[in-house]
Amino acid sequence: TTTTTATAAIPNWRVITPQDMLDGGDPNRLLLQRPTWSNAAYREALQQYQQYTHNSNDVQQQQHEEATDVDRYLQPSLSFALQEFYNAYRLYGSYHVIGSFNGGKDACVILELMRAAHAHWAQQQQQQQQ
């Protein structure tokens, strides 16, 4: 069975602002102070991963079959990008995969892909611990 419950062992995102650094914050300490994901955010990120990889339930499979040409065009690239992010998490762990976000359109796409890959990696970690 697949679990979708976040645990304390799986860290969440941590935003470190320039102000944190100006206030004398230690980046290593700030990175370790990440709270766990809410169950809702974790489930949403897993659903995104499944949607992007089309690795999901019958309803989403039906949506995939009705996908537009654009979806079919982007799907291989999305799968490749998610696999690359997942490999980074698998090789280096969540404390060593860092993304920089500037608010642009490209950064928004990367953020969503990283979030989905992070959730998938966390799910795999939970399954290995069981």
Backbone as a printed PyTorch tensor [residue, N CA C, xyz], in Angstrom:
tensor([[[  0.8310,  -1.1900,   0.0000],
         [  0.0000,   0.0000,   0.0000],
         [  0.8720,   1.2470,   0.0000]],

        [[  0.3190,   2.3100,  -0.5100],
         [  1.0410,   3.5730,  -0.5790],
         [  0.5640,   4.4790,   0.5390]],

        [[  1.5050,   5.0460,   1.2490],
         [  1.1580,   5.9510,   2.3390],
         [  1.2930,   7.3910,   1.8790]],

        [[  0.4310,   8.2580,   2.3740],
         [  0.5180,   9.6760,   2.0210],
         [  0.5460,  10.5330,   3.2800]],

        [[  1.0980,  10.0010,   4.3370],
         [  1.1720,  10.7460,   5.5810],
         [  2.5860,  11.2590,   5.7720]],

        [[  2.7330,  12.5520,   5.9700],
         [  4.0500,  13.1300,   6.2180],
         [  4.4790,  12.7810,   7.6340]],

        [[  5.7810,  12.5540,   7.8160],
         [  6.2910,  12.2390,   9.1470],
         [  7.3730,  13.2270,   9.5180]],

        [[  7.7370,  13.2340,  10.7970],
         [  8.7630,  14.1540,  11.2730],
         [ 10.1110,  13.8590,  10.6280]],

        [[ 10.3130,  12.6390,  10.1240],
         [ 11.5800,  12.2750,   9.5100],
         [ 11.7650,  12.9030,   8.1340]],

        [[ 10.7050,  13.4350,   7.5510],
         [ 10.7820,  13.9920,   6.2060],
         [ 10.6420,  15.5040,   6.2830]],

        [[ 11.7350,  16.2220,   6.0520],
         [ 11.6900,  17.6810,   6.1870],
         [ 10.9280,  18.3450,   5.0610]],

        [[ 10.4350,  19.4910,   5.3540],
         [  9.7030,  20.3110,   4.4050],
         [ 10.6570,  21.3370,   3.8120]],

        [[ 10.1180,  22.1810,   2.9650],
         [ 10.8650,  23.3010,   2.4270],
         [ 11.2530,  24.2420,   3.5510]],

        [[ 12.3240,  24.9660,   3.3820],
         [ 12.6840,  26.0140,   4.3290],
         [ 13.0960,  27.2120,   3.5170]],

        [[ 12.4320,  28.3180,   3.7400],
         [ 12.7510,  29.5490,   3.0390],
         [ 13.7390,  30.3370,   3.8920]],

        [[ 14.8570,  30.6560,   3.3020],
         [ 15.8540,  31.5030,   3.9660],
         [ 15.8970,  32.8020,   3.1770]],

        [[ 15.4900,  33.8560,   3.8190],
         [ 15.4320,  35.1500,   3.1500],
         [ 16.7510,  35.8980,   3.3360]],

        [[ 17.0060,  36.8770,   2.4910],
         [ 18.1980,  37.7090,   2.7110],
         [ 18.1900,  38.3610,   4.1000]],

        [[ 16.9950,  38.6980,   4.5990],
         [ 16.9030,  39.3030,   5.9240],
         [ 17.3860,  38.3310,   7.0040]],

        [[ 17.0840,  37.0380,   6.8490],
         [ 17.5930,  36.0420,   7.7950],
         [ 19.1040,  36.1040,   7.8780]],

        [[ 19.7350,  36.2670,   6.7390],
         [ 21.1930,  36.3170,   6.7040],
         [ 21.7110,  37.6310,   7.2970]],

        [[ 21.0110,  38.7280,   7.0100],
         [ 21.4260,  40.0210,   7.5640],
         [ 21.2840,  40.0520,   9.0810]],

        [[ 20.3150,  39.2850,   9.5840],
         [ 20.1000,  39.2150,  11.0270],
         [ 21.1030,  38.2960,  11.7160]],

        [[ 22.1010,  37.8400,  10.9740],
         [ 23.1440,  37.0060,  11.5590],
         [ 22.7860,  35.5340,  11.6250]],

        [[ 21.8310,  35.1090,  10.8250],
         [ 21.4200,  33.7070,  10.8390],
         [ 22.4810,  32.7990,  10.2480]],

        [[ 22.6750,  31.6730,  10.8820],
         [ 23.5850,  30.6430,  10.3860],
         [ 22.8210,  29.8040,   9.3630]],

        [[ 23.2530,  29.7750,   8.0910],
         [ 22.4890,  29.0530,   7.0690],
         [ 22.2970,  27.5700,   7.3990]],

        [[ 23.3050,  26.9290,   7.9550],
         [ 23.1630,  25.5120,   8.3040],
         [ 22.0960,  25.3140,   9.3760]],

        [[ 22.0880,  26.1730,  10.3700],
         [ 21.0720,  26.0760,  11.4240],
         [ 19.6880,  26.3690,  10.8580]],

        [[ 19.5930,  27.3760,   9.9930],
         [ 18.3080,  27.7250,   9.3950],
         [ 17.7560,  26.5800,   8.5510]],

        [[ 18.6210,  25.8830,   7.8140],
         [ 18.1640,  24.7620,   6.9900],
         [ 17.6480,  23.6050,   7.8360]],

        [[ 18.2100,  23.4200,   9.0140],
         [ 17.7940,  22.3160,   9.8790],
         [ 16.4950,  22.6010,  10.6160]],

        [[ 16.0250,  23.8360,  10.5880],
         [ 14.8110,  24.2150,  11.3130],
         [ 13.5670,  24.1160,  10.4430]],

        [[ 13.5210,  23.1750,   9.5380],
         [ 12.3740,  23.0330,   8.6580],
         [ 11.2850,  22.2060,   9.3350]],

        [[ 10.0640,  22.6770,   9.3100],
         [  8.9590,  21.8760,   9.8690],
         [  8.5660,  20.7740,   8.8880]],

        [[  7.7580,  19.8310,   9.3460],
         [  7.2690,  18.7860,   8.4530],
         [  6.1390,  19.3350,   7.5940]],

        [[  5.8480,  18.6450,   6.5100],
         [  4.7550,  19.0300,   5.6350],
         [  3.4260,  18.7760,   6.3160]],

        [[  2.4520,  19.5990,   5.9840],
         [  1.0880,  19.2570,   6.3740],
         [  0.6650,  18.0940,   5.4860]],

        [[ -0.2310,  17.2710,   5.9820],
         [ -0.6980,  16.1350,   5.1830],
         [ -1.3260,  16.5940,   3.8710]],

        [[ -2.0430,  17.7090,   3.9090],
         [ -2.6990,  18.2180,   2.6970],
         [ -1.6560,  18.6330,   1.6460]],

        [[ -0.6050,  19.3380,   2.0590],
         [  0.4280,  19.7770,   1.1150],
         [  1.1900,  18.5820,   0.5500]],

        [[  1.4470,  17.6000,   1.3950],
         [  2.1520,  16.3910,   0.9720],
         [  1.3190,  15.6150,  -0.0580]],

        [[  0.0410,  15.4300,   0.2250],
         [ -0.8460,  14.7230,  -0.7100],
         [ -0.9440,  15.4660,  -2.0370]],

        [[ -1.0540,  16.7830,  -1.9660],
         [ -1.1510,  17.5850,  -3.1880],
         [  0.1050,  17.4320,  -4.0420]],

        [[  1.2630,  17.4560,  -3.4210],
         [  2.5120,  17.3070,  -4.1690],
         [  2.6300,  15.9080,  -4.7750]],

        [[  2.1820,  14.8840,  -4.0440],
         [  2.1860,  13.5280,  -4.6030],
         [  1.2330,  13.4180,  -5.7840]],

        [[  0.0790,  14.0610,  -5.6710],
         [ -0.8770,  14.0460,  -6.7810],
         [ -0.2900,  14.7330,  -8.0050]],

        [[  0.4440,  15.8170,  -7.7760],
         [  1.0960,  16.4920,  -8.8990],
         [  2.1100,  15.5670,  -9.5570]],

        [[  2.8940,  14.8730,  -8.7440],
         [  3.8760,  13.9430,  -9.3000],
         [  3.1790,  12.9020, -10.1650]],

        [[  2.1010,  12.3310,  -9.6410],
         [  1.3650,  11.3180, -10.3830],
         [  0.7520,  11.8920, -11.6510]],

        [[  0.2490,  13.1050, -11.5640],
         [ -0.3320,  13.7470, -12.7430],
         [  0.7450,  13.9920, -13.8060]],

        [[  1.8910,  14.4860, -13.3800],
         [  2.9580,  14.7940, -14.3310],
         [  3.5400,  13.5380, -14.9640]],

        [[  3.5430,  12.4370, -14.2350],
         [  4.1040,  11.1910, -14.7660],
         [  3.0150,  10.2650, -15.2750]],

        [[  1.7600,  10.6420, -15.0690],
         [  0.6090,   9.8230, -15.4610],
         [  0.6800,   8.4560, -14.8000]],

        [[  1.1400,   8.4550, -13.5620],
         [  1.2680,   7.2420, -12.7680],
         [  0.2340,   7.3340, -11.6600]],

        [[ -1.0390,   7.1600, -12.0010],
         [ -2.0810,   7.4610, -11.0360],
         [ -3.3090,   6.5980, -11.2390]],

        [[ -4.4050,   7.0030, -10.6040],
         [ -5.6340,   6.2090, -10.6140],
         [ -6.4020,   6.3300, -11.9350]],

        [[ -7.5370,   5.6150, -12.0160],
         [ -8.3090,   5.5380, -13.2600],
         [ -8.8150,   6.8900, -13.7460]],

        [[ -9.2180,   7.7640, -12.8290],
         [ -9.7410,   9.0740, -13.2320],
         [ -8.6500,   9.8770, -13.9220]],

        [[ -7.4690,   9.9050, -13.3220],
         [ -6.3840,  10.6510, -13.9440],
         [ -5.9250,   9.9740, -15.2270]],

        [[ -5.9940,   8.6390, -15.2960],
         [ -5.6390,   7.9380, -16.5290],
         [ -6.5980,   8.3210, -17.6520]],

        [[ -7.8760,   8.4390, -17.3120],
         [ -8.8650,   8.8560, -18.3140],
         [ -8.5450,  10.2680, -18.7880]],

        [[ -8.1730,  11.1580, -17.8540],
         [ -7.8070,  12.5140, -18.2480],
         [ -6.5940,  12.4810, -19.1720]],

        [[ -5.6520,  11.5760, -18.8840],
         [ -4.4550,  11.4540, -19.7260],
         [ -4.8400,  11.0370, -21.1480]],

        [[ -5.7650,  10.1060, -21.2670],
         [ -6.1900,   9.6410, -22.5850],
         [ -6.8590,  10.7540, -23.3810]],

        [[ -7.4420,  11.7210, -22.6800],
         [ -8.0850,  12.8570, -23.3300],
         [ -7.1520,  14.0630, -23.4170]],

        [[ -5.8600,  13.8360, -23.1750],
         [ -4.8960,  14.9320, -23.1150],
         [ -4.7980,  15.6450, -24.4590]],

        [[ -4.4450,  16.9040, -24.3880],
         [ -4.2570,  17.7020, -25.5930],
         [ -2.9060,  17.3840, -26.2190]],

        [[ -2.6790,  17.8810, -27.4220],
         [ -1.3850,  17.7060, -28.0650],
         [ -0.2750,  18.3580, -27.2550]],

        [[ -0.5790,  19.4940, -26.6160],
         [  0.4160,  20.1680, -25.7910],
         [  0.8320,  19.2590, -24.6390]],

        [[ -0.1430,  18.6020, -23.9990],
         [  0.1760,  17.6790, -22.9160],
         [  1.0910,  16.5650, -23.4140]],

        [[  0.7800,  16.0250, -24.5540],
         [  1.5980,  14.9460, -25.1270],
         [  2.9970,  15.4460, -25.4900]],

        [[  3.0820,  16.6930, -25.8670],
         [  4.3640,  17.2970, -26.2120],
         [  5.2150,  17.5210, -24.9630]],

        [[  4.5870,  17.9880, -23.8760],
         [  5.3200,  18.3130, -22.6620],
         [  5.5990,  17.1120, -21.7640]],

        [[  4.7770,  16.0750, -21.8380],
         [  4.8680,  14.9580, -20.8980],
         [  6.2600,  14.3190, -20.8540]],

        [[  6.9160,  14.0340, -21.9830],
         [  8.2640,  13.4500, -21.8900],
         [  9.2550,  14.3670, -21.1720]],

        [[  9.1500,  15.6590, -21.3970],
         [ 10.0440,  16.6100, -20.7300],
         [  9.7590,  16.6750, -19.2370]],

        [[  8.4780,  16.6570, -18.8740],
         [  8.1270,  16.6580, -17.4530],
         [  8.6550,  15.4040, -16.7640]],

        [[  8.4680,  14.2560, -17.3910],
         [  8.9540,  13.0010, -16.8070],
         [ 10.4690,  13.0230, -16.6510]],

        [[ 11.1620,  13.5150, -17.6480],
         [ 12.6210,  13.5870, -17.5860],
         [ 13.0730,  14.5150, -16.4490]],

        [[ 12.4610,  15.6910, -16.3680],
         [ 12.8280,  16.6490, -15.3230],
         [ 12.5500,  16.0780, -13.9350]],

        [[ 11.4060,  15.4370, -13.7570],
         [ 11.0780,  14.8350, -12.4620],
         [ 12.0680,  13.7330, -12.1030]],

        [[ 12.4660,  12.9440, -13.0800],
         [ 13.4420,  11.8850, -12.8140],
         [ 14.7880,  12.4810, -12.4030]],

        [[ 15.1840,  13.5660, -13.0460],
         [ 16.4430,  14.2220, -12.6800],
         [ 16.3900,  14.7770, -11.2570]],

        [[ 15.2890,  15.4250, -10.9060],
         [ 15.1430,  15.9290,  -9.5380],
         [ 15.1180,  14.7740,  -8.5350]],

        [[ 14.3860,  13.7130,  -8.8650],
         [ 14.3230,  12.5580,  -7.9740],
         [ 15.7230,  11.9630,  -7.7720]],

        [[ 16.4960,  11.8640,  -8.8490],
         [ 17.8640,  11.3450,  -8.7280],
         [ 18.7210,  12.2210,  -7.8250]],

        [[ 18.5440,  13.5320,  -7.9130],
         [ 19.2910,  14.4250,  -7.0250],
         [ 18.9210,  14.1610,  -5.5650]],

        [[ 17.6260,  14.0200,  -5.2790],
         [ 17.1980,  13.7050,  -3.9170],
         [ 17.7310,  12.3440,  -3.4780]],

        [[ 17.6800,  11.3670,  -4.3760],
         [ 18.1250,  10.0180,  -4.0480],
         [ 19.6230,   9.9960,  -3.7520]],

        [[ 20.3990,  10.7140,  -4.5430],
         [ 21.8480,  10.7090,  -4.3790],
         [ 22.3410,  11.5810,  -3.2310]],

        [[ 21.7030,  12.7350,  -3.0290],
         [ 22.2350,  13.7120,  -2.0950],
         [ 21.3800,  13.9270,  -0.8510]],

        [[ 20.1260,  13.4960,  -0.8710],
         [ 19.2410,  13.7010,   0.2730],
         [ 18.6120,  15.0810,   0.2510]],

        [[ 17.5480,  15.2260,   1.0220],
         [ 16.7740,  16.4650,   0.9660],
         [ 17.4940,  17.6770,   1.5360]],

        [[ 18.4740,  17.4700,   2.4060],
         [ 19.1710,  18.6120,   2.9900],
         [ 20.1990,  19.2160,   2.0330]],

        [[ 20.4930,  18.5180,   0.9500],
         [ 21.5270,  18.9890,   0.0370],
         [ 21.0000,  19.3460,  -1.3490]],

        [[ 19.7000,  19.2900,  -1.5430],
         [ 19.1030,  19.7260,  -2.8060],
         [ 18.4450,  21.0710,  -2.5300]],

        [[ 18.9620,  22.0880,  -3.1840],
         [ 18.5110,  23.4490,  -2.9020],
         [ 18.0970,  24.1100,  -4.2090]],

        [[ 16.9670,  24.7930,  -4.1830],
         [ 16.5170,  25.5420,  -5.3390],
         [ 16.4490,  27.0210,  -4.9950]],

        [[ 16.7520,  27.8330,  -5.9550],
         [ 16.6660,  29.2710,  -5.7760],
         [ 15.4560,  29.7700,  -6.5570]],

        [[ 14.6500,  30.5860,  -5.9300],
         [ 13.3900,  31.0320,  -6.5230],
         [ 13.3810,  32.5400,  -6.6420]],

        [[ 13.2040,  33.0430,  -7.8750],
         [ 13.1710,  34.4850,  -8.0760],
         [ 11.7870,  35.0080,  -8.4400]],

        [[ 10.7900,  34.1090,  -8.5350],
         [  9.4280,  34.5350,  -8.8120],
         [  9.0540,  34.5820, -10.2760]],

        [[ 10.0030,  34.3030, -11.1640],
         [  9.6880,  34.3080, -12.5910],
         [  8.9030,  33.0740, -13.0050]],

        [[  8.4280,  33.0980, -14.2590],
         [  7.6170,  31.9700, -14.7620],
         [  8.4060,  30.6710, -14.7670]],

        [[  9.6560,  30.7150, -15.2270],
         [ 10.4790,  29.5070, -15.2510],
         [ 10.7180,  28.9880, -13.8360]],

        [[ 10.9630,  29.9010, -12.9150],
         [ 11.1990,  29.4990, -11.5280],
         [  9.9580,  28.8600, -10.9190]],

        [[  8.7930,  29.3410, -11.2930],
         [  7.5440,  28.7390, -10.7880],
         [  7.4080,  27.2940, -11.2670]],

        [[  7.7710,  27.0410, -12.5190],
         [  7.7050,  25.6830, -13.0570],
         [  8.6910,  24.7860, -12.3100]],

        [[  9.9080,  25.2620, -12.1370],
         [ 10.9330,  24.4740, -11.4380],
         [ 10.5050,  24.2040, -10.0010]],

        [[  9.9310,  25.1990,  -9.3430],
         [  9.4680,  25.0160,  -7.9650],
         [  8.4230,  23.9080,  -7.8860]],

        [[  7.4620,  23.8990,  -8.7830],
         [  6.4220,  22.8700,  -8.7710],
         [  7.0010,  21.4940,  -9.0700]],

        [[  7.9410,  21.4140,  -9.9990],
         [  8.5710,  20.1310, -10.2950],
         [  9.3990,  19.6320,  -9.1150]],

        [[ 10.1210,  20.5340,  -8.4790],
         [ 10.9140,  20.1390,  -7.3000],
         [ 10.0030,  19.6720,  -6.1710]],

        [[  8.9060,  20.3580,  -5.9790],
         [  7.9690,  19.9920,  -4.9170],
         [  7.3950,  18.5950,  -5.1620]],

        [[  7.0400,  18.3090,  -6.4050],
         [  6.5040,  16.9890,  -6.7470],
         [  7.5720,  15.9100,  -6.5700]],

        [[  8.7900,  16.1760,  -7.0170],
         [  9.8780,  15.2040,  -6.8700],
         [ 10.2260,  14.9970,  -5.4010]],

        [[ 10.2000,  16.0760,  -4.6210],
         [ 10.4800,  15.9870,  -3.1840],
         [  9.4610,  15.0720,  -2.5070]],

        [[  8.1990,  15.2310,  -2.8440],
         [  7.1480,  14.3990,  -2.2490],
         [  7.3180,  12.9420,  -2.6620]],

        [[  7.6420,  12.7010,  -3.9210],
         [  7.8460,  11.3270,  -4.3820],
         [  9.0400,  10.7030,  -3.6610]],

        [[ 10.1210,  11.4510,  -3.5320],
         [ 11.3050,  10.9640,  -2.8170],
         [ 10.9410,  10.6380,  -1.3680]],

        [[ 10.1850,  11.5270,  -0.7210],
         [  9.7730,  11.2980,   0.6680],
         [  8.9310,  10.0340,   0.7860]],

        [[  8.0410,   9.8320,  -0.1630],
         [  7.2040,   8.6370,  -0.1610],
         [  8.0710,   7.3830,  -0.2960]],

        [[  9.0520,   7.4360,  -1.1850],
         [  9.9470,   6.2860,  -1.3560],
         [ 10.7460,   6.0170,  -0.0860]],

        [[ 11.1720,   7.0660,   0.5960],
         [ 11.9090,   6.9100,   1.8530],
         [ 11.0320,   6.2340,   2.9140]],

        [[  9.7780,   6.6540,   2.9920],
         [  8.8570,   6.0460,   3.9460],
         [  8.6570,   4.5660,   3.6430]],

        [[  8.5080,   4.2380,   2.3760],
         [  8.2840,   2.8410,   2.0070],
         [  9.5160,   1.9890,   2.3100]],

        [[ 10.7080,   2.5390,   2.1510],
         [ 11.9310,   1.7970,   2.4670],
         [ 12.0810,   1.5740,   3.9680]],

        [[ 11.5810,   2.5020,   4.7670],
         [ 11.6790,   2.3810,   6.2230],
         [ 10.6860,   1.3700,   6.7860]],

        [[  9.6680,   1.0030,   6.0170],
         [  8.6520,   0.0670,   6.5120],
         [  9.0870,  -1.3580,   6.3720]]])
